[in-house]
Amino acid sequence: MYTTGVCPYCQMAERYLHKKGVAVIEKVRVDLNPAQRDAMMQRTGRRTVPQIFINDRHVGGYDDLVALDQGGQLDSLLATSTSGQ
C-alpha cells in the first residue's frame, strides 16, 4: 500500500484490512521518498494515497477497497493472496 504518515484514508484502509484478517501490510511511504511517489503515479496513474495492491492487483484507494468488499470480491481476493504465501 502506498501511503503517507498523516493520511486519514490510509489509516482507515489499514484498519479495514486488519479487520478483514490481513496481518501484514507492506507500506511504501511516498512522503519520505519522492521517487516512490513517482513510481506510484507511473504504476497507478493516480496521485493520491492510499493506493492499495493485493497480489499485484491494483485495488485503488480506500473507497475502492470498501466498494470491492461491498461487491463481495474482497474476501476471495484476500484468500487468494494468503493461499499463495
HELIX and SHEET records of a PDB file:
HELIX    1   1 PRO A    8  LYS A   19  1                                  12    
HELIX    2   2 PRO A   34  THR A   44  1                                  11    
HELIX    3   3 TYR A   62  GLN A   70  1                                   9    
HELIX    4   4 LEU A   74  SER A   83  1                                  10    
SHEET    1   A 2 TYR A   2  THR A   3  0                                        
SHEET    2   A 2 VAL A  28  ARG A  29  1                                        
SHEET    1   B 2 ILE A  52  ILE A  54  0                                        
SHEET    2   B 2 ARG A  57  GLY A  60 -1                                        
END                                                                             
